[in-house]
Structures are given as C-alpha cells and as structure tokens.
Amino acid sequence: MAVTSIDTGMAERSNARGLRSDERLERWRLFGLSSPALLIVLVILLIPTGWLFFVSFIGADGSYSLENYERMITRRSYARIFQTTFQVSLLTTGLCILIGYPLAYFMSQLPTRWANLCLITVLLPFWTSLLVRTYAWLVLLQRQGLVNEWGMTLGLWQEPLRLVHNMNGTLIGMVHIMLPFLILPVYGGMRAIDRDYLKAAANLGASPARAFWTVFFPLSTPGLFAGALMVFILCLGFFVTPAILGGGRVILVSMQIVSNIELFVNWGAASALGVVLLVLTMMVLWIASRFVRLEQMTGGGAR
Amino acid sequence: MSDVKQDALPITVRGVTKTYGKVFALDDVSLDVRSGEFLTLLGPSGSGKTTLLMVLAGFTRPDRGSLKFGETEMIRKPPHLRDLGMVFQNYALFPHMTVAGNVGYPLKLRGVSKTEMASRVERALETVQLGGYGDRGIEQLSGGQKQRVALARSIVFEPRILLMDEPLSALDKKLRDRMQIELRHLHEKLGMTTVYVTHDQREALTMSDRIAVVNHGRIMQLATPQELYEQPANKFVADFIGDSTFLEVTRQGDTYVAAGVPLRTNRKIPDTRDLLLMLRPERVSLLEGDPGEANVFDATVSELVYQGESFLLYARLQDGTELSVRGAMRAGTFQTLPSLGDPVKLTLDPADTVLIEGGEG
C-alpha cells in the first residue's frame, strides 16, 4: 500500500513537471509564430520612428538644436498649415458621416445578399489605384470637365464652377477616397444591432422615427465613432489627393513635409513636422479613447 | 400595476393565412383567446406558432384574415399602435439603457411625468422581485434577472394583452421551473390576456388555461391541458404531448382488437375506420396477481432503464410493437423487476384505453 502511494506520488510530480514544460513550450511556439511580425514592426516601425525623432533635433549646421521646433512656433505659416489640416480633416469627416451614415443604414436594412452586393460597390474603389481615382476627379472637375459641361448644358449654372485646384476639389476627392473607411465600421456596427431591439421599441409604442433615434442611433454610435476617428486620422496625414486636387492652394502638413525635403532638402524640418503630426494623432486617439473603447475601431459592433 | 384586475381584452383570429412562397406558415387559422385567459401556442419548430404570435404583435403581415382585440380590427395596425406587451425570446433589452431606462421606456413614449414614471418603474420592478435594481446596467444582470426586467418592461404600461415568445428557453431547468410558477402567479394577479409560445410541452401543461397545439400552420387541437393529455384529438397531438406508443385497432364485428387482444373499453370511440390505441407508459402496468377487468398484453422484456425516481421498461409484443412501461421506484423495486428476455404480462385499465383517429389529422 505504502509502496504504491510513493510510486503514484513520484508519477504525479514528474507529470506536473512535464505539464509545466509543455505549457512553456506552447508559449514559445506561439511566440515563434509571431516573431516575423514582431521583427518587421521593430525594423520598419520602431527604428525609423526613433530615427525620425533623432533627426528632428538636428539643426541645419548638423549639431543638436531645437530650431526645427522653434520655427514651427514662430512662423505664422506653420500655424496656418496645421489649422488647414485640421479644418480639411474635420470637414472631410463631417461630409463622410453625412453621406456614409445614411448609406450604411440603407445597406444594413437590406437582405444580406443585396447588402453584400452594395458592399462590393462601396469597396470597388479600394481596388483601383488612388492616383487613378484622383486624376479621374481632376478630369471630371476641371473647367471644361464633364461636371461643368453637363451642369451648364442642363442650365444649372452659367459660368464654369471652380471645382478643382481649391478647397472644393480637395474635399470632393478626399471624401470619395475616405468614404469606405467610414461606411465599413458603421455598417458593421449596424449589422450587429439585433433587430429585436427595434421590434421591442415598436412593441412598446415607439413610432419608426422614435425607435430609430432612441434605440438604433445610440447603438450605432460606437461604429460611427470608430469610422469617423479612422477617417479623421487618415486625413491628418493624407498627401496624394489634396496635393493634386488642391492645386497648391490648400496646403496640408503632409505637403509641407514634402516641400521641406524636395525644395529645401531640410530633413530636420521635415522630421520635426512628422513628429508633431504623429504626436497630434496620438493625442486625438488618446482623447478618443476616453470616450470609446478603441477595440471597436477594428471590431465594430454594438456591444 | 394595481392589484385590481384590469379589464382584459379577448383576441379573435379569423382565417389568417401567411405563405412564404409555396409554404403555408399559417393556413387559415382561426382562434379565440378569451379575455384574461393564459393561452399557449405549442408546437415544434417551424410549426407556425411564432408566426402567429408575430401576426398578433404586428411584426408579420399575413396575406389575409382578420384579427380583433375586443371589437377593434387590428390586422393593419402597425405594431407601435397595438398597445400590447411582449416578452421576446432573447429579451431584447436595450443595452444602452439601465434597467430603469428599459422599464421606463414605454412610459416615456406615453408622456408619463418623471415622478410618476419613477414610481411606476419601481412598482413594476417590485412585481418581478427586482426592486432597487433600477440603476443596474443590462450587462450586469444574470439571465433570470434579464428575463424579469423584460417582463417588467412589458407590463409597466398596463397593456391589456401580453405576448410571450419562448421567454424561458434561455434559462436553466431549475430557474425555468420556478419562473413558470411565478409567471402563472403574475398572470393571476394582473389578469391580462396572455398568449404564450413554447415548444416545451411540460411548460405548456404547467402554465396554461388552454393550449393550442400548432403544426404545419394549423391548429391541431385547442383544449385544456388535461383534455389534451387525456383525450388528444389525433396522433400528432398524442405524440407531441407526453410519451406514447400506438397500436393499430381493427374492428371485428362489435369488438375492437389491438395486437390480438379484444379491447375492453369504457371510453368514447371515434367514428372512423382508422383507429389507434394510445398507450402512455405510466398507464401501462406489469401484471401482479389478478388482472380483473384490465386488458392484458403478452410481451417480452427488451430493455430496462433505471431513471432514479422511476423505471422505464420496454417490452416487445408478439407482433413486434415495442411498448414502454413506467413505474414509480421505491427501495428494492428495481430488484423485483423482470430481466431482459423474460415474458411479462402488461395490463391496461379500460379507463385508460384512449382510442384516437389515425393519420396526421
């Protein structure tokens, strides 16, 4: 009797050791799986960002200096650029919400098959080159472009409208490019709203409009917030479309970075702008995180 | 939510039909729910019971038919003007509102003042034994509590009709059993006409004044629980409610014969050629001593199952039909039972010879 109990005791101990080492091994295997991604993050994200910070503190004479940041504070043009950037980003986000929310709502009410078809048409621009889409707008919106020609033929306006190389063009292009980034999370969030909530609201006496504003809309706000935040942040650093459609009249931070490098070959100034933009973006995210859980940006959904 | 019974409304359904493509979800259904009655729609999934409930609530538009609450035609009224309470299967509590927000929602829509709302919400919560839970979030509640909140929300505006769509199906068995009794008491207290949907026959038997058994979009039988169990109208109802085996009955002159045994019966015999004898396991017994007036079937034991409070014995008749016998278990009972392969005599009291129409009815 005593002998067997010693035996089982030993077996239990060696089992426990084995189980512990199994668990360690499993953890290492998981880590091994993620190591390529971790390596990439390290090489192409952390090192360059660190380098960016470093360069931003190098003055024109090659020594350590704060002149790149001082310039941003002293020169009024920089303040204007940041102001324009935020203004354009806010307007684009606002317009995306105005256009995208109703569309997402419409799609969420369709049977899944039709909704998927609509989703493809929303996603289609994603699969076309950004440059192509931007230049297409340039062609459409110019003085003798299709839009102006049709507008005047139909008698909607007499003189060609200035639709491009200004704020109008920038916004039209940016809204078009950004729309899917808003629609997808909003739509996802709306799909996740159980239809029984609306039935319950109706059953309890809410008219369709009342049910929408008291139940559906509040439940869709996490998705809306996630989409709006995504669009806003992407707009802050957007370059190609505003550069082409703004025609040099709408100068955003990203464009100033490019001209710092291309025109003035001032890497320090460009890096400092990049750092400030990064910090501002982080701040926006931080403020947003106080209101909503950021997981919802990737997950969507009403919960 | 006064303790005085409010005037309930009767529901009159006439000729309601709903098709999806070529499938009849509801096939010319007519039904009278008496005022203040607890009526259960019982049927398997896809039988049309939920569709019928959704027609009552206004969420499903039937192809034709008439629906009256009291004297008022309701069939084209949108759901938000029907003024009836409903408990959804998944409760459908608004996750962005507190418990009080949910329960107060219908009152807010009806323009009830803030102070009155607060007291009515609290009273409704007390009715479902959740007094003081108003500030909780929905996610903080257990399944049983959610169910109670859903119930409070559906009765707080004192509707005269209450609909429930399998409200207990998400709860575990113990809680479900308790809630069945509670719902029953609540119904007695509030007295509103209640239509309850379930696929659980025991739940239906426990709670209902009357049960409508639904299958293939039609009402197979509408009767009290006792009638339904004791005298099912057809094979489907007999099969769906309780356990049963069926023996074909042939007529030889004036006597009816089942499995070679001439039946002694004192029950009503349906006037049809296609007769079945329904055998409930708890109504069949193992012969001990003198059978007296009982019908006796010879069989051999094919399976014996120990089930704690009872035993279940399967026995094969000469013609191959397998019957089951259920008996109460006391200490030592199991040891006295015959073993596999033993010949046994099964008895059926003449009062328990339930004869029903064959076919699906």
Interface residues (C-beta under 8 A of the other chain):
Chain A: D194 D196 Y197 K199 A200 A201 A202 N203 L204 G205 A206 S207 P208 R210 A211 T214 V215 P218 L219 A302 R303
Chain B: A57 G58 F59 P78 P79 H80 L81 R82 D83 L84 G85 M86 F88 Q89 N90 A92 L93 F94 P95 H96 Y105 P106 L109 R110 R153 S154 F157
